[in-house]
Amino acid sequence: MEKSEIKTKIRGKLAELAGEIGNDASQIQDDDIIPATGLVDSAGILGLVVWYENAFDMSLKQEEINIDNLGSIESMAEYVLKRKGG
C-alpha cells in the first residue's frame, strides 16, 4: 500500500469522526497533531485508534499508542509502513 493511499484512508476516517461531533476536518494538514486540533474528542481518538488497528490489520501494544506513532496523519502513515515492512 502506498503512503498516499494510507494517508487518504486516515484523513477520511478522521473527517468522519470529526463530522460526528460537528467539526470539519477538511483543512487538517498531514503534520497537524490530531489531539491538539480539537477536531475530535477523546472518544473520537479512541475510535480512530481502534479503526486504525482494524484498517491496517495490526494490533498495537499500549506503549505504541503515543503521539510519536499516532499523533498526526503523517506519523500514522509512517507507522503503518514501518510495522508492515514498507
Secondary structure per residue as TSV (DSSP state, phi and psi in degrees):
chain	resnum	aa	ss	phi	psi
A	1	M	-	360.0	136.0
A	2	E	-	-76.8	150.5
A	3	K	H	-58.5	-40.8
A	4	S	H	-64.1	-35.6
A	5	E	H	-68.1	-40.6
A	6	I	H	-61.3	-47.3
A	7	K	H	-61.5	-39.8
A	8	T	H	-61.4	-43.0
A	9	K	H	-63.8	-45.5
A	10	I	H	-63.1	-45.3
A	11	R	H	-59.2	-41.4
A	12	G	H	-63.1	-44.9
A	13	K	H	-66.6	-40.7
A	14	L	H	-61.8	-42.3
A	15	A	H	-62.3	-40.9
A	16	E	H	-62.4	-47.8
A	17	L	H	-65.7	-39.9
A	18	A	H	-65.1	-40.8
A	19	G	H	-61.7	-31.7
A	20	E	H	-62.7	-25.6
A	21	I	T	-111.9	18.2
A	22	G	T	84.2	19.0
A	23	N	-	-108.4	153.2
A	24	D	-	-109.2	112.5
A	25	A	-	-97.2	13.9
A	26	S	T	-66.1	-21.5
A	27	Q	T	-98.1	3.1
A	28	I	-	-64.9	139.0
A	29	Q	-	-95.7	158.2
A	30	D	T	-58.2	-32.4
A	31	D	T	-97.3	0.6
A	32	D	S	-64.4	136.9
A	33	I	-	-77.6	111.9
A	34	I	H	-54.1	-50.9
A	35	P	H	-61.6	-31.9
A	36	A	H	-74.5	-19.3
A	37	T	H	-72.3	-25.2
A	38	G	T	75.2	8.2
A	39	L	S	-72.0	-29.2
A	40	V	S	-129.3	149.5
A	41	D	-	-88.3	-175.0
A	42	S	H	-62.4	-36.2
A	43	A	H	-65.3	-36.6
A	44	G	H	-66.4	-39.8
A	45	I	H	-61.6	-46.4
A	46	L	H	-61.1	-44.0
A	47	G	H	-60.5	-38.7
A	48	L	H	-64.9	-42.4
A	49	V	H	-65.2	-44.6
A	50	V	H	-62.6	-46.0
A	51	W	H	-59.3	-44.7
A	52	Y	H	-57.1	-46.5
A	53	E	H	-60.0	-45.5
A	54	N	H	-70.5	-45.2
A	55	A	H	-62.9	-34.5
A	56	F	T	-111.3	13.5
A	57	D	T	50.2	56.8
A	58	M	-	-148.7	140.2
A	59	S	-	-93.2	135.8
A	60	L	-	-103.4	136.4
A	61	K	-	-80.4	156.5
A	62	Q	G	-51.0	-43.2
A	63	E	G	-71.1	-14.3
A	64	E	G	-84.2	-16.8
A	65	I	-	-87.0	88.4
A	66	N	S	-148.2	172.9
A	67	I	H	-62.6	-37.4
A	68	D	H	-61.0	-39.5
A	69	N	H	-90.6	-35.7
A	70	L	H	-128.1	15.1
A	71	G	S	-76.2	-25.8
A	72	S	S	-140.1	168.4
A	73	I	H	-59.7	-43.6
A	74	E	H	-59.9	-49.5
A	75	S	H	-66.4	-35.1
A	76	M	H	-65.3	-41.8
A	77	A	H	-65.6	-44.7
A	78	E	H	-59.6	-40.7
A	79	Y	H	-67.6	-39.1
A	80	V	H	-58.8	-49.0
A	81	L	H	-62.4	-40.3
A	82	K	H	-62.8	-47.9
A	83	R	H	-68.1	-33.0
A	84	K	T	-90.0	1.1
A	85	G	T	76.6	23.1
A	86	G	-	-94.9	360.0
